[in-house]
Amino acid sequence: MNMHTSGVRSGKLGFSTRMRWIRIFPGHREQSRVVRAFVACLLADHQAADDAVSVVAELVANALCHTRSGLPGGAFIVEVRRWRTGVAVSVSDQGALREPAAGDAEELAEGGRGLRTVEALASRWGWAGDASGRTVIAVFEQP
């Protein structure tokens, strides 16, 4: 599997999983609230909880707006990993022709800042997959 990264070593995320939760969600916009609550509950006592919730909300919005996950009958998967020195959140979608990329939005644009937000809040992030399905992961390491 080829891993496209921003600060993530290709194919090696550099952590061992201690706890892991995976949940499938229907591809509906109202599921974003449910996802935020799911992640917030799992990470309630972790210092990166607020950033992880913000990032997973961006990743879900991207999956619903830019991939087949947001089409009728679509779905996406959220995974939360937690270990002694950090956490990771990922969203797996049903793919699209365009690859995820942090872009530069116009100052007054209503969108286009999602992955820049992920980049700013996470220790590192990356993605793997192709037009048939992708996973975007954000890692939060404790200092």
N, CA, C and O atoms as CSV, one atom per row, in Angstrom:
chain,resi,resn,atom,element,x,y,z
A,1,MET,N,N,0.840,-1.163,0.000
A,1,MET,CA,C,0.000,0.000,0.000
A,1,MET,C,C,0.891,1.233,0.000
A,1,MET,O,O,1.858,1.314,0.757
A,2,ASN,N,N,0.564,2.171,-0.836
A,2,ASN,CA,C,1.325,3.409,-0.927
A,2,ASN,C,C,0.708,4.432,0.019
A,2,ASN,O,O,-0.502,4.652,-0.014
A,3,MET,N,N,1.518,5.054,0.856
A,3,MET,CA,C,1.030,6.033,1.830
A,3,MET,C,C,1.510,7.415,1.443
A,3,MET,O,O,2.714,7.635,1.310
A,4,HIS,N,N,0.587,8.358,1.259
A,4,HIS,CA,C,0.924,9.742,0.943
A,4,HIS,C,C,0.877,10.511,2.246
A,4,HIS,O,O,-0.095,10.407,2.995
A,5,THR,N,N,1.912,11.278,2.523
A,5,THR,CA,C,2.049,11.797,3.865
A,5,THR,C,C,2.368,13.273,3.951
A,5,THR,O,O,2.802,13.908,2.990
A,6,SER,N,N,2.140,13.782,5.123
A,6,SER,CA,C,2.612,15.095,5.526
A,6,SER,C,C,3.211,14.889,6.905
A,6,SER,O,O,2.529,15.051,7.916
A,7,GLY,N,N,4.472,14.535,6.944
A,7,GLY,CA,C,5.127,14.260,8.208
A,7,GLY,C,C,4.966,12.837,8.695
A,7,GLY,O,O,5.388,12.530,9.810
A,8,VAL,N,N,4.373,11.951,7.906
A,8,VAL,CA,C,4.238,10.553,8.278
A,8,VAL,C,C,5.186,9.751,7.401
A,8,VAL,O,O,5.134,9.851,6.175
A,9,ARG,N,N,6.043,8.967,8.014
A,9,ARG,CA,C,6.959,8.144,7.238
A,9,ARG,C,C,6.152,7.124,6.437
A,9,ARG,O,O,5.269,6.458,6.980
A,10,SER,N,N,6.451,7.008,5.176
A,10,SER,CA,C,5.692,6.153,4.275
A,10,SER,C,C,5.551,4.739,4.826
A,10,SER,O,O,6.539,4.032,5.026
A,11,GLY,N,N,4.301,4.343,5.067
A,11,GLY,CA,C,4.022,2.989,5.502
A,11,GLY,C,C,4.339,2.722,6.963
A,11,GLY,O,O,4.010,1.644,7.457
A,12,LYS,N,N,4.963,3.650,7.678
A,12,LYS,CA,C,5.323,3.433,9.074
A,12,LYS,C,C,4.841,4.615,9.898
A,12,LYS,O,O,5.425,5.698,9.854
A,13,LEU,N,N,3.776,4.397,10.644
A,13,LEU,CA,C,3.223,5.484,11.433
A,13,LEU,C,C,3.951,5.655,12.757
A,13,LEU,O,O,3.751,6.661,13.437
A,14,GLY,N,N,4.782,4.711,13.138
A,14,GLY,CA,C,5.619,4.891,14.307
A,14,GLY,C,C,4.907,4.718,15.635
A,14,GLY,O,O,5.324,5.308,16.632
A,15,PHE,N,N,3.837,3.920,15.678
A,15,PHE,CA,C,3.206,3.654,16.961
A,15,PHE,C,C,2.659,2.236,16.965
A,15,PHE,O,O,2.327,1.670,15.924
A,16,SER,N,N,2.574,1.684,18.166
A,16,SER,CA,C,1.939,0.381,18.302
A,16,SER,C,C,0.561,0.619,18.909
A,16,SER,O,O,0.415,1.416,19.836
A,17,THR,N,N,-0.425,-0.059,18.396
A,17,THR,CA,C,-1.785,0.147,18.841
A,17,THR,C,C,-2.011,-0.545,20.172
A,17,THR,O,O,-1.736,-1.736,20.316
A,18,ARG,N,N,-2.506,0.195,21.135
A,18,ARG,CA,C,-2.878,-0.368,22.433
A,18,ARG,C,C,-4.383,-0.551,22.514
A,18,ARG,O,O,-4.867,-1.592,22.959
A,19,MET,N,N,-5.128,0.473,22.079
A,19,MET,CA,C,-6.582,0.399,22.057
A,19,MET,C,C,-7.046,0.879,20.690
A,19,MET,O,O,-6.463,1.796,20.112
A,20,ARG,N,N,-8.102,0.249,20.179
A,20,ARG,CA,C,-8.555,0.571,18.831
A,20,ARG,C,C,-10.063,0.376,18.749
A,20,ARG,O,O,-10.593,-0.654,19.166
A,21,TRP,N,N,-10.745,1.381,18.203
A,21,TRP,CA,C,-12.187,1.326,18.016
A,21,TRP,C,C,-12.489,1.640,16.559
A,21,TRP,O,O,-11.897,2.552,15.980
A,22,ILE,N,N,-13.408,0.887,15.965
A,22,ILE,CA,C,-13.802,1.094,14.571
A,22,ILE,C,C,-15.329,1.090,14.504
A,22,ILE,O,O,-15.994,0.247,15.107
A,23,ARG,N,N,-15.862,2.046,13.760
A,23,ARG,CA,C,-17.327,2.115,13.615
A,23,ARG,C,C,-17.665,2.565,12.199
A,23,ARG,O,O,-17.016,3.455,11.649
A,24,ILE,N,N,-18.682,1.947,11.618
A,24,ILE,CA,C,-19.175,2.303,10.292
A,24,ILE,C,C,-20.380,3.233,10.463
A,24,ILE,O,O,-21.260,2.990,11.289
A,25,PHE,N,N,-20.398,4.306,9.658
A,25,PHE,CA,C,-21.475,5.288,9.704
A,25,PHE,C,C,-22.117,5.415,8.331
A,25,PHE,O,O,-21.423,5.330,7.318
A,26,PRO,N,N,-23.441,5.619,8.279
A,26,PRO,CA,C,-24.080,5.903,6.996
A,26,PRO,C,C,-23.606,7.255,6.470
A,26,PRO,O,O,-23.289,8.151,7.253
A,27,GLY,N,N,-23.557,7.400,5.172
A,27,GLY,CA,C,-23.041,8.622,4.551
A,27,GLY,C,C,-24.025,9.769,4.535
A,27,GLY,O,O,-24.373,10.274,3.468
A,28,HIS,N,N,-24.477,10.185,5.701
A,28,HIS,CA,C,-25.410,11.304,5.844
A,28,HIS,C,C,-24.751,12.408,6.654
A,28,HIS,O,O,-24.013,12.133,7.600
A,29,ARG,N,N,-25.014,13.655,6.285
A,29,ARG,CA,C,-24.394,14.808,6.967
A,29,ARG,C,C,-24.648,14.821,8.470
A,29,ARG,O,O,-23.768,15.206,9.240
A,30,GLU,N,N,-25.834,14.409,8.894
A,30,GLU,CA,C,-26.139,14.442,10.324
A,30,GLU,C,C,-25.282,13.464,11.138
A,30,GLU,O,O,-25.241,13.542,12.366
A,31,GLN,N,N,-24.611,12.557,10.456
A,31,GLN,CA,C,-23.726,11.620,11.162
A,31,GLN,C,C,-22.469,12.311,11.701
A,31,GLN,O,O,-21.792,11.765,12.572
A,32,SER,N,N,-22.154,13.494,11.195
A,32,SER,CA,C,-20.989,14.218,11.690
A,32,SER,C,C,-21.096,14.467,13.196
A,32,SER,O,O,-20.108,14.337,13.919
A,33,ARG,N,N,-22.279,14.822,13.662
A,33,ARG,CA,C,-22.506,15.042,15.092
A,33,ARG,C,C,-22.279,13.759,15.878
A,33,ARG,O,O,-21.684,13.782,16.956
A,34,VAL,N,N,-22.755,12.637,15.337
A,34,VAL,CA,C,-22.606,11.343,15.993
A,34,VAL,C,C,-21.125,10.954,16.054
A,34,VAL,O,O,-20.661,10.434,17.069
A,35,VAL,N,N,-20.390,11.202,14.978
A,35,VAL,CA,C,-18.958,10.905,14.948
A,35,VAL,C,C,-18.222,11.741,15.990
A,35,VAL,O,O,-17.390,11.216,16.729
A,36,ARG,N,N,-18.520,13.024,16.055
A,36,ARG,CA,C,-17.855,13.889,17.042
A,36,ARG,C,C,-18.099,13.379,18.455
A,36,ARG,O,O,-17.177,13.352,19.269
A,37,ALA,N,N,-19.323,12.977,18.755
A,37,ALA,CA,C,-19.646,12.451,20.080
A,37,ALA,C,C,-18.906,11.132,20.344
A,37,ALA,O,O,-18.425,10.904,21.454
A,38,PHE,N,N,-18.815,10.273,19.336
A,38,PHE,CA,C,-18.103,8.994,19.435
A,38,PHE,C,C,-16.640,9.223,19.797
A,38,PHE,O,O,-16.125,8.603,20.728
A,39,VAL,N,N,-15.973,10.105,19.072
A,39,VAL,CA,C,-14.553,10.376,19.313
A,39,VAL,C,C,-14.368,11.093,20.645
A,39,VAL,O,O,-13.448,10.769,21.396
A,40,ALA,N,N,-15.222,12.053,20.945
A,40,ALA,CA,C,-15.117,12.791,22.210
A,40,ALA,C,C,-15.266,11.852,23.402
A,40,ALA,O,O,-14.553,12.008,24.393
A,41,CYS,N,N,-16.154,10.900,23.331
A,41,CYS,CA,C,-16.351,9.936,24.415
A,41,CYS,C,C,-15.108,9.070,24.608
A,41,CYS,O,O,-14.668,8.853,25.737
A,42,LEU,N,N,-14.547,8.581,23.515
A,42,LEU,CA,C,-13.381,7.692,23.599
A,42,LEU,C,C,-12.130,8.412,24.097
A,42,LEU,O,O,-11.271,7.798,24.730
A,43,LEU,N,N,-12.025,9.700,23.816
A,43,LEU,CA,C,-10.811,10.440,24.163
A,43,LEU,C,C,-11.054,11.488,25.250
A,43,LEU,O,O,-10.254,12.412,25.396
A,44,ALA,N,N,-12.130,11.364,26.007
A,44,ALA,CA,C,-12.537,12.394,26.968
A,44,ALA,C,C,-11.428,12.832,27.914
A,44,ALA,O,O,-11.355,14.011,28.260
A,45,ASP,N,N,-10.578,11.933,28.333
A,45,ASP,CA,C,-9.534,12.280,29.298
A,45,ASP,C,C,-8.170,12.520,28.653
A,45,ASP,O,O,-7.160,12.599,29.352
A,46,HIS,N,N,-8.135,12.634,27.341
A,46,HIS,CA,C,-6.861,12.820,26.639
A,46,HIS,C,C,-6.668,14.284,26.272
A,46,HIS,O,O,-7.624,14.958,25.890
A,47,GLN,N,N,-5.444,14.778,26.383
A,47,GLN,CA,C,-5.182,16.195,26.098
A,47,GLN,C,C,-5.420,16.574,24.641
A,47,GLN,O,O,-5.621,17.753,24.346
A,48,ALA,N,N,-5.405,15.625,23.735
A,48,ALA,CA,C,-5.624,15.911,22.313
A,48,ALA,C,C,-7.082,15.740,21.897
A,48,ALA,O,O,-7.394,15.809,20.708
A,49,ALA,N,N,-7.976,15.519,22.854
A,49,ALA,CA,C,-9.371,15.217,22.519
A,49,ALA,C,C,-10.018,16.302,21.653
A,49,ALA,O,O,-10.627,15.991,20.629
A,50,ASP,N,N,-9.893,17.558,22.049
A,50,ASP,CA,C,-10.546,18.632,21.290
A,50,ASP,C,C,-10.011,18.728,19.866
A,50,ASP,O,O,-10.780,18.878,18.917
A,51,ASP,N,N,-8.682,18.639,19.720
A,51,ASP,CA,C,-8.091,18.687,18.377
A,51,ASP,C,C,-8.520,17.479,17.551
A,51,ASP,O,O,-8.825,17.616,16.366
A,52,ALA,N,N,-8.545,16.298,18.167
A,52,ALA,CA,C,-8.945,15.084,17.443
A,52,ALA,C,C,-10.397,15.172,16.988
A,52,ALA,O,O,-10.723,14.743,15.882
A,53,VAL,N,N,-11.271,15.723,17.824
A,53,VAL,CA,C,-12.677,15.883,17.451
A,53,VAL,C,C,-12.802,16.873,16.296
A,53,VAL,O,O,-13.558,16.629,15.355
A,54,SER,N,N,-12.074,17.977,16.354
A,54,SER,CA,C,-12.107,18.958,15.258
A,54,SER,C,C,-11.615,18.348,13.957
A,54,SER,O,O,-12.210,18.557,12.900
A,55,VAL,N,N,-10.532,17.597,14.039
A,55,VAL,CA,C,-9.956,16.985,12.842
A,55,VAL,C,C,-10.880,15.918,12.267
A,55,VAL,O,O,-11.086,15.883,11.053
A,56,VAL,N,N,-11.435,15.058,13.093
A,56,VAL,CA,C,-12.306,14.012,12.557
A,56,VAL,C,C,-13.543,14.640,11.921
A,56,VAL,O,O,-14.071,14.099,10.949
A,57,ALA,N,N,-14.013,15.769,12.446
A,57,ALA,CA,C,-15.145,16.468,11.823
A,57,ALA,C,C,-14.780,16.946,10.417
A,57,ALA,O,O,-15.590,16.846,9.496
A,58,GLU,N,N,-13.562,17.464,10.252
A,58,GLU,CA,C,-13.090,17.886,8.923
A,58,GLU,C,C,-12.981,16.691,7.978
A,58,GLU,O,O,-13.386,16.774,6.819
A,59,LEU,N,N,-12.435,15.580,8.473
A,59,LEU,CA,C,-12.261,14.395,7.626
A,59,LEU,C,C,-13.608,13.821,7.202
A,59,LEU,O,O,-13.764,13.380,6.063
A,60,VAL,N,N,-14.580,13.825,8.107
A,60,VAL,CA,C,-15.922,13.343,7.762
A,60,VAL,C,C,-16.566,14.276,6.736
A,60,VAL,O,O,-17.177,13.814,5.773
A,61,ALA,N,N,-16.430,15.579,6.942
A,61,ALA,CA,C,-16.984,16.537,5.977
A,61,ALA,C,C,-16.387,16.312,4.594
A,61,ALA,O,O,-17.104,16.345,3.594
A,62,ASN,N,N,-15.081,16.084,4.532
A,62,ASN,CA,C,-14.431,15.811,3.241
A,62,ASN,C,C,-14.957,14.522,2.614
A,62,ASN,O,O,-15.230,14.479,1.414
A,63,ALA,N,N,-15.098,13.480,3.419
A,63,ALA,CA,C,-15.603,12.205,2.893
A,63,ALA,C,C,-17.013,12.376,2.328
A,63,ALA,O,O,-17.334,11.824,1.275
A,64,LEU,N,N,-17.848,13.136,3.022
A,64,LEU,CA,C,-19.227,13.308,2.578
A,64,LEU,C,C,-19.354,14.250,1.385
A,64,LEU,O,O,-20.230,14.063,0.541
A,65,CYS,N,N,-18.495,15.254,1.308
A,65,CYS,CA,C,-18.588,16.248,0.224
A,65,CYS,C,C,-17.829,15.858,-1.041
A,65,CYS,O,O,-18.225,16.235,-2.143
A,66,HIS,N,N,-16.748,15.111,-0.888
A,66,HIS,CA,C,-15.843,14.896,-2.019
A,66,HIS,C,C,-15.692,13.446,-2.473
A,66,HIS,O,O,-14.930,13.173,-3.401
A,67,THR,N,N,-16.407,12.504,-1.832
A,67,THR,CA,C,-16.257,11.095,-2.225
A,67,THR,C,C,-17.621,10.438,-2.400
A,67,THR,O,O,-18.656,11.038,-2.109
A,68,ARG,N,N,-17.607,9.208,-2.874
A,68,ARG,CA,C,-18.851,8.453,-3.051
A,68,ARG,C,C,-19.526,8.121,-1.716
A,68,ARG,O,O,-20.679,7.691,-1.701
A,69,SER,N,N,-18.834,8.313,-0.618
A,69,SER,CA,C,-19.453,8.068,0.693
A,69,SER,C,C,-20.652,8.974,0.930
A,69,SER,O,O,-21.563,8.602,1.670
A,70,GLY,N,N,-20.673,10.158,0.317
A,70,GLY,CA,C,-21.772,11.094,0.491
A,70,GLY,C,C,-22.935,10.889,-0.455
A,70,GLY,O,O,-23.930,11.611,-0.379
A,71,LEU,N,N,-22.828,9.914,-1.349
A,71,LEU,CA,C,-23.918,9.615,-2.286
A,71,LEU,C,C,-24.951,8.713,-1.626
A,71,LEU,O,O,-24.646,8.083,-0.613
A,72,PRO,N,N,-26.165,8.630,-2.168
A,72,PRO,CA,C,-27.175,7.736,-1.593
A,72,PRO,C,C,-26.618,6.314,-1.436
A,72,PRO,O,O,-26.034,5.754,-2.364
A,73,GLY,N,N,-26.812,5.756,-0.262
A,73,GLY,CA,C,-26.314,4.411,0.036
A,73,GLY,C,C,-24.862,4.391,0.474
A,73,GLY,O,O,-24.327,3.323,0.771
A,74,GLY,N,N,-24.211,5.545,0.521
A,74,GLY,CA,C,-22.798,5.613,0.902
A,74,GLY,C,C,-22.583,5.418,2.393
A,74,GLY,O,O,-23.514,5.485,3.195
A,75,ALA,N,N,-21.337,5.177,2.734
A,75,ALA,CA,C,-20.948,4.976,4.131
A,75,ALA,C,C,-19.478,5.356,4.286
A,75,ALA,O,O,-18.756,5.507,3.301
A,76,PHE,N,N,-19.050,5.509,5.527
A,76,PHE,CA,C,-17.643,5.747,5.822
A,76,PHE,C,C,-17.311,5.093,7.152
A,76,PHE,O,O,-18.200,4.796,7.950
A,77,ILE,N,N,-16.044,4.876,7.379
A,77,ILE,CA,C,-15.567,4.208,8.588
A,77,ILE,C,C,-14.691,5.169,9.373
A,77,ILE,O,O,-13.828,5.840,8.807
A,78,VAL,N,N,-14.918,5.230,10.673
A,78,VAL,CA,C,-14.072,6.018,11.566
A,78,VAL,C,C,-13.325,5.048,12.469
A,78,VAL,O,O,-13.910,4.127,13.040
A,79,GLU,N,N,-12.028,5.271,12.586
A,79,GLU,CA,C,-11.191,4.461,13.462
A,79,GLU,C,C,-10.465,5.388,14.428
A,79,GLU,O,O,-9.925,6.421,14.031
A,80,VAL,N,N,-10.459,5.009,15.686
A,80,VAL,CA,C,-9.739,5.748,16.724
A,80,VAL,C,C,-8.737,4.778,17.340
A,80,VAL,O,O,-9.092,3.671,17.744
A,81,ARG,N,N,-7.492,5.207,17.405
A,81,ARG,CA,C,-6.430,4.421,18.040
A,81,ARG,C,C,-5.847,5.252,19.175
A,81,ARG,O,O,-5.687,6.467,19.063
A,82,ARG,N,N,-5.541,4.578,20.249
A,82,ARG,CA,C,-4.987,5.261,21.414
A,82,ARG,C,C,-3.859,4.404,21.982
A,82,ARG,O,O,-3.997,3.192,22.147
A,83,TRP,N,N,-2.763,5.052,22.272
A,83,TRP,CA,C,-1.623,4.374,22.884
A,83,TRP,C,C,-1.035,5.305,23.941
A,83,TRP,O,O,-1.516,6.425,24.115
A,84,ARG,N,N,-0.024,4.865,24.631
A,84,ARG,CA,C,0.520,5.598,25.768
A,84,ARG,C,C,0.902,7.031,25.441
A,84,ARG,O,O,0.668,7.919,26.261
A,85,THR,N,N,1.476,7.288,24.284
A,85,THR,CA,C,1.996,8.616,23.966
A,85,THR,C,C,1.194,9.372,22.909
A,85,THR,O,O,1.658,10.399,22.414
A,86,GLY,N,N,0.013,8.895,22.556
A,86,GLY,CA,C,-0.755,9.628,21.556
A,86,GLY,C,C,-2.029,8.947,21.126
A,86,GLY,O,O,-2.428,7.915,21.666
A,87,VAL,N,N,-2.658,9.555,20.138
A,87,VAL,CA,C,-3.883,9.021,19.549
A,87,VAL,C,C,-3.841,9.256,18.042
A,87,VAL,O,O,-3.073,10.081,17.547
A,88,ALA,N,N,-4.671,8.524,17.335
A,88,ALA,CA,C,-4.838,8.729,15.897
A,88,ALA,C,C,-6.313,8.562,15.562
A,88,ALA,O,O,-7.003,7.717,16.133
A,89,VAL,N,N,-6.782,9.377,14.631
A,89,VAL,CA,C,-8.137,9.225,14.102
A,89,VAL,C,C,-8.020,9.075,12.597
A,89,VAL,O,O,-7.188,9.721,11.960
A,90,SER,N,N,-8.854,8.222,12.040
A,90,SER,CA,C,-8.852,8.072,10.584
A,90,SER,C,C,-10.273,7.903,10.082
A,90,SER,O,O,-11.159,7.419,10.786
A,91,VAL,N,N,-10.455,8.323,8.833
A,91,VAL,CA,C,-11.738,8.170,8.152
A,91,VAL,C,C,-11.457,7.481,6.824
A,91,VAL,O,O,-10.636,7.942,6.031
A,92,SER,N,N,-12.146,6.380,6.597
A,92,SER,CA,C,-12.041,5.647,5.334
A,92,SER,C,C,-13.319,5.892,4.545
A,92,SER,O,O,-14.425,5.736,5.062
A,93,ASP,N,N,-13.148,6.280,3.275
A,93,ASP,CA,C,-14.302,6.612,2.445
A,93,ASP,C,C,-14.415,5.647,1.275
A,93,ASP,O,O,-13.636,4.701,1.160
A,94,GLN,N,N,-15.385,5.892,0.412
A,94,GLN,CA,C,-15.627,5.020,-0.739
A,94,GLN,C,C,-14.985,5.537,-2.016
A,94,GLN,O,O,-15.320,5.096,-3.115
A,95,GLY,N,N,-14.063,6.473,-1.864
A,95,GLY,CA,C,-13.245,6.900,-2.993
A,95,GLY,C,C,-13.833,7.987,-3.857
A,95,GLY,O,O,-15.033,8.263,-3.850
A,96,ALA,N,N,-12.919,8.597,-4.611
A,96,ALA,CA,C,-13.243,9.652,-5.568
A,96,ALA,C,C,-12.078,9.754,-6.541
A,96,ALA,O,O,-11.010,9.194,-6.293
A,97,LEU,N,N,-12.275,10.458,-7.635
A,97,LEU,CA,C,-11.205,10.599,-8.612
A,97,LEU,C,C,-10.076,11.473,-8.102
A,97,LEU,O,O,-8.909,11.207,-8.391
A,98,ARG,N,N,-10.409,12.531,-7.337
A,98,ARG,CA,C,-9.384,13.455,-6.837
A,98,ARG,C,C,-8.742,12.931,-5.557
A,98,ARG,O,O,-9.408,12.337,-4.709
A,99,GLU,N,N,-7.451,13.160,-5.434
A,99,GLU,CA,C,-6.718,12.767,-4.232
A,99,GLU,C,C,-6.825,13.862,-3.180
A,99,GLU,O,O,-6.934,15.040,-3.520
A,100,PRO,N,N,-6.793,13.481,-1.902
A,100,PRO,CA,C,-6.809,14.498,-0.844
A,100,PRO,C,C,-5.564,15.378,-0.928
A,100,PRO,O,O,-4.454,14.873,-1.096
A,101,ALA,N,N,-5.747,16.684,-0.812
A,101,ALA,CA,C,-4.616,17.611,-0.835
A,101,ALA,C,C,-4.994,18.865,-0.069
A,101,ALA,O,O,-6.102,19.382,-0.210
A,102,ALA,N,N,-4.072,19.345,0.736
A,102,ALA,CA,C,-4.285,20.596,1.463
A,102,ALA,C,C,-4.106,21.739,0.467
A,102,ALA,O,O,-3.021,21.933,-0.079
A,103,GLY,N,N,-5.166,22.481,0.241
A,103,GLY,CA,C,-5.115,23.561,-0.741
A,103,GLY,C,C,-5.079,24.927,-0.084
A,103,GLY,O,O,-5.143,25.053,1.138
A,104,ASP,N,N,-4.978,25.934,-0.913
A,104,ASP,CA,C,-5.009,27.317,-0.444
A,104,ASP,C,C,-6.332,27.928,-0.866
A,104,ASP,O,O,-6.578,28.135,-2.054
A,105,ALA,N,N,-7.184,28.217,0.112
A,105,ALA,CA,C,-8.496,28.786,-0.175
A,105,ALA,C,C,-8.394,30.305,-0.274
A,105,ALA,O,O,-7.547,30.934,0.360
A,106,GLU,N,N,-9.268,30.865,-1.076
A,106,GLU,CA,C,-9.384,32.317,-1.151
A,106,GLU,C,C,-9.827,32.837,0.219
A,106,GLU,O,O,-10.494,32.125,0.969
A,107,GLU,N,N,-9.463,34.052,0.536
A,107,GLU,CA,C,-9.754,34.619,1.856
A,107,GLU,C,C,-11.234,34.564,2.220
A,107,GLU,O,O,-11.573,34.267,3.366
A,108,LEU,N,N,-12.118,34.844,1.271
A,108,LEU,CA,C,-13.549,34.875,1.547
A,108,LEU,C,C,-14.265,33.586,1.170
A,108,LEU,O,O,-15.491,33.518,1.257
A,109,ALA,N,N,-13.524,32.564,0.754
A,109,ALA,CA,C,-14.145,31.295,0.357
A,109,ALA,C,C,-14.794,30.613,1.564
A,109,ALA,O,O,-14.285,30.682,2.683
A,110,GLU,N,N,-15.934,29.949,1.311
A,110,GLU,CA,C,-16.633,29.245,2.381
A,110,GLU,C,C,-15.990,27.907,2.708
A,110,GLU,O,O,-16.221,27.371,3.792
A,111,GLY,N,N,-15.201,27.361,1.819
A,111,GLY,CA,C,-14.585,26.063,2.055
A,111,GLY,C,C,-13.142,26.052,1.583
A,111,GLY,O,O,-12.590,27.081,1.195
A,112,GLY,N,N,-12.544,24.872,1.622
A,112,GLY,CA,C,-11.196,24.729,1.096
A,112,GLY,C,C,-10.093,24.772,2.133
A,112,GLY,O,O,-8.913,24.796,1.785
A,113,ARG,N,N,-10.468,24.782,3.408
A,113,ARG,CA,C,-9.457,24.858,4.460
A,113,ARG,C,C,-9.365,23.596,5.308
A,113,ARG,O,O,-8.573,23.542,6.248
A,114,GLY,N,N,-10.153,22.598,4.993
A,114,GLY,CA,C,-10.246,21.397,5.821
A,114,GLY,C,C,-8.928,20.719,6.111
A,114,GLY,O,O,-8.579,20.514,7.274
A,115,LEU,N,N,-8.185,20.365,5.069
A,115,LEU,CA,C,-6.921,19.664,5.309
A,115,LEU,C,C,-5.841,20.596,5.840
A,115,LEU,O,O,-4.886,20.128,6.460
A,116,ARG,N,N,-5.962,21.889,5.618
A,116,ARG,CA,C,-5.041,22.844,6.266
A,116,ARG,C,C,-5.287,22.831,7.772
A,116,ARG,O,O,-4.344,22.920,8.559
A,117,THR,N,N,-6.541,22.721,8.170
A,117,THR,CA,C,-6.873,22.614,9.590
A,117,THR,C,C,-6.294,21.333,10.172
A,117,THR,O,O,-5.717,21.342,11.259
A,118,VAL,N,N,-6.450,20.228,9.443
A,118,VAL,CA,C,-5.879,18.952,9.883
A,118,VAL,C,C,-4.367,19.095,10.041
A,118,VAL,O,O,-3.799,18.667,11.046
A,119,GLU,N,N,-3.732,19.690,9.063
A,119,GLU,CA,C,-2.286,19.906,9.077
A,119,GLU,C,C,-1.851,20.741,10.284
A,119,GLU,O,O,-0.813,20.472,10.888
A,120,ALA,N,N,-2.647,21.752,10.633
A,120,ALA,CA,C,-2.303,22.645,11.745
A,120,ALA,C,C,-2.496,21.986,13.111
A,120,ALA,O,O,-1.733,22.260,14.037
A,121,LEU,N,N,-3.495,21.130,13.249
A,121,LEU,CA,C,-3.815,20.553,14.550
A,121,LEU,C,C,-3.103,19.238,14.849
A,121,LEU,O,O,-2.769,18.966,16.002
A,122,ALA,N,N,-2.869,18.424,13.829
A,122,ALA,CA,C,-2.269,17.102,14.035
A,122,ALA,C,C,-0.746,17.178,14.050
A,122,ALA,O,O,-0.152,18.074,13.452
A,123,SER,N,N,-0.122,16.226,14.742
A,123,SER,CA,C,1.337,16.115,14.711
A,123,SER,C,C,1.801,15.742,13.310
A,123,SER,O,O,2.826,16.223,12.828
A,124,ARG,N,N,1.026,14.879,12.671
A,124,ARG,CA,C,1.285,14.484,11.293
A,124,ARG,C,C,0.002,13.862,10.740
A,124,ARG,O,O,-0.873,13.432,11.492
A,125,TRP,N,N,-0.088,13.824,9.415
A,125,TRP,CA,C,-1.251,13.231,8.772
A,125,TRP,C,C,-0.827,12.651,7.431
A,125,TRP,O,O,0.238,12.973,6.905
A,126,GLY,N,N,-1.673,11.796,6.895
A,126,GLY,CA,C,-1.395,11.206,5.592
A,126,GLY,C,C,-2.613,10.453,5.089
A,126,GLY,O,O,-3.644,10.380,5.757
A,127,TRP,N,N,-2.468,9.902,3.911
A,127,TRP,CA,C,-3.571,9.132,3.339
A,127,TRP,C,C,-3.038,7.973,2.518
A,127,TRP,O,O,-1.903,7.989,2.043
A,128,ALA,N,N,-3.882,6.972,2.364
A,128,ALA,CA,C,-3.563,5.804,1.551
A,128,ALA,C,C,-4.815,5.410,0.787
A,128,ALA,O,O,-5.929,5.664,1.245
A,129,GLY,N,N,-4.641,4.796,-0.365
A,129,GLY,CA,C,-5.774,4.320,-1.134
A,129,GLY,C,C,-5.786,4.866,-2.541
A,129,GLY,O,O,-4.801,5.426,-3.023
A,130,ASP,N,N,-6.931,4.690,-3.196
A,130,ASP,CA,C,-7.074,5.107,-4.585
A,130,ASP,C,C,-8.524,5.519,-4.838
A,130,ASP,O,O,-9.283,5.744,-3.896
A,131,ALA,N,N,-8.898,5.616,-6.090
A,131,ALA,CA,C,-10.234,6.078,-6.452
A,131,ALA,C,C,-11.352,5.163,-5.940
A,131,ALA,O,O,-12.506,5.587,-5.887
A,132,SER,N,N,-11.040,3.942,-5.568
A,132,SER,CA,C,-12.073,3.039,-5.062
A,132,SER,C,C,-12.261,3.152,-3.551
A,132,SER,O,O,-13.229,2.620,-3.007
A,133,GLY,N,N,-11.357,3.831,-2.881
A,133,GLY,CA,C,-11.479,4.031,-1.438
A,133,GLY,C,C,-10.184,4.549,-0.840
A,133,GLY,O,O,-9.099,4.109,-1.221
A,134,ARG,N,N,-10.294,5.478,0.091
A,134,ARG,CA,C,-9.106,6.059,0.721
A,134,ARG,C,C,-9.297,6.143,2.219
A,134,ARG,O,O,-10.421,6.216,2.715
A,135,THR,N,N,-8.193,6.131,2.928
A,135,THR,CA,C,-8.183,6.380,4.360
A,135,THR,C,C,-7.281,7.565,4.618
A,135,THR,O,O,-6.137,7.597,4.164
A,136,VAL,N,N,-7.800,8.548,5.353
A,136,VAL,CA,C,-7.014,9.699,5.774
A,136,VAL,C,C,-6.835,9.568,7.275
A,136,VAL,O,O,-7.803,9.383,8.013
A,137,ILE,N,N,-5.585,9.664,7.725
A,137,ILE,CA,C,-5.267,9.490,9.142
A,137,ILE,C,C,-4.569,10.732,9.673
A,137,ILE,O,O,-3.762,11.357,8.984
A,138,ALA,N,N,-4.899,11.074,10.917
A,138,ALA,CA,C,-4.239,12.174,11.610
A,138,ALA,C,C,-3.735,11.631,12.949
A,138,ALA,O,O,-4.469,10.965,13.679
A,139,VAL,N,N,-2.490,11.922,13.252
A,139,VAL,CA,C,-1.833,11.425,14.468
A,139,VAL,C,C,-1.571,12.613,15.394
A,139,VAL,O,O,-1.146,13.682,14.958
A,140,PHE,N,N,-1.834,12.397,16.670
A,140,PHE,CA,C,-1.603,13.410,17.702
A,140,PHE,C,C,-0.673,12.805,18.753
A,140,PHE,O,O,-1.069,11.911,19.501
A,141,GLU,N,N,0.551,13.292,18.801
A,141,GLU,CA,C,1.541,12.779,19.747
A,141,GLU,C,C,1.627,13.717,20.932
A,141,GLU,O,O,1.548,14.935,20.770
A,142,GLN,N,N,1.788,13.166,22.110
A,142,GLN,CA,C,1.996,14.004,23.286
A,142,GLN,C,C,3.445,14.483,23.296
A,142,GLN,O,O,4.357,13.736,22.939
A,143,PRO,N,N,3.649,15.739,23.710
A,143,PRO,CA,C,5.031,16.257,23.749
A,143,PRO,C,C,5.867,15.583,24.822
A,143,PRO,O,O,7.044,15.906,24.981
